[in-house]
Amino acid sequence: MIRKLSFAAALVLAGLLTGAAVAVDPVKAVAVADKIAAPYAHTVIFHLKKDSPADTVEKIIQGCHTLEAIPTVRALKVGRPASADDSTPKVALQDYDVGLVVLFADAAGLRTYLTHETHLKFVKDYGQYFEKVEVYDFSDQKK
């Protein structure tokens, strides 16, 4: 009998702790919902000029993170190519310097982003270092 009560008390306690953990941070719950409801992707592949300063990649990555402040940005990922050991074998290209993916709720969010002063400043500050920029925009297609 005592074992049954102890087990029941443990289940109740686990349930309370789980509910409290979810209720504690509703901001995170909204952030997760925003990311899920961001079906419009803006992908940019940056190829730098050969004579760019050695620290240019790091500066561009930092600059890309400033784009997260644009209100229509739902999520942003930026970085160097994954190593050959960590990427899709025989398929993943590694002939670029920085990759950027920005998620939006819709195409209107992308248009706001493209004309936003933060984005325009990024282009002004770093555009001189780009040899080639490839842009791929697509929206998640539901069945």
N, C-alpha and C positions, 0 to 999 in steps of 0.2 A: 504494500500500500504506500509506504513512504517513497519507494522508487517511482511509483506512478505519479505521485505528487511532485517529486523533484523533477521528473521529466516534463511534466505539464508546466511547472514553474519556469523551467529552462526554455521551453517553447514560447511561453508568453513573453519572457524577457527578450529573447531573440527577435520576436516580432516587434516589440516596442523599440528596440535599438534600431532595427531596420527602418521602421517608420520615422523615427527621429532623424536618422541620417538623411533620408530623402527630404524631410520637412525643413531641416536646418539650412539648406542652401538652395532656395528656389531660383536664385540667379543662375546657378549652374544648370538647373533644369531648363530654364528658358534658353540659355546658350546652346544646350544640346539640341533642343527643338529647332532653333534657328539653323543650326548646321544641317539637320536632317531636311529641313524645308528650304534648301538652297540648291535647286536643280540646275542652275545656270553656271557653267564653268568657263573661266577665262584662263587659258594656259599660255604662258609666254616662255620661250626658250631664248636665252641670251647667249650670243657668241661675241666674245670680247676681241678687240683689236690686239694684235700681237705685242704692240708697244705700250700697252696699258701698265700702269704701276703695279707692283707685286701685290699690294693690298686692295686692289680694286674689287675683287670678288667679295671679300668680307664687307667692304663698304656698300656694295650693291645689295647684299643680303640684309644688312642693317637698314638700308634705305627702303627695301621692300617691306620690311616690318612696319615702317611708318605708315604704309598704305592701309594697315588694319584700322586706323583711326577714321577712315572714310565711312560714313554711316551706313551705306548700302552693302559693305563687305560683311559677309556672314562667316567666312572662314578663309584663312590664307596659309599656304605652305610654300616655303622657299628653301632652296639649298643647292649644293653642288650635285653632280651626278653620283648615284650610288656606285660603290666599288664594283668591279667585275664579279667579285665573289658574292655580293649581296643583291645583284640585279638579275633580271630574267636572262638566262643563258642564251647566247647566240642571237638575241633579238634586241635587247635594250641598247640604244645608242648612248655613247658617252662622249661624243665629239662636240660638246657644248660646255659652257662655263657655269651657268646658273639656270635653274628651272624655277618657275613660279606658277602656282595655281591659286586662283582667287574664286571663291564661290559667292553667288548672288541669288536672290530670290527670283529674279527675272531679268530680261534684257534691259528694262528700264533702269535697274540697279547698276548694270554695267555702264550704261550711258552716263549716269550720274557720276560714277567712278572716273570715267575717262575725261570728264570736264572738270572734275574737282581740283581745287588748287593744290592739294597734297600730291595728287598724281602728276599734275603739270610741273610741279617743282621737282619731283623725282625724275621726270623725263629731261628737264633742263639740267639738273645736276649730274646725271649719269649718261645721258644720250651720247655724249662725246666719246665714250669708251666702247660703244657697240659697233661691231663689224656687221653683224646681222642679227635681226630679231624676228623670230617666228612666232606667230600668234594663232592659236586655235581656240575658237569659241564654240561651245556646244551646250545643248540642254539635255538633261536626263530624259530619256523617252520611256514612258511607262507602257506596258503591254496593252 
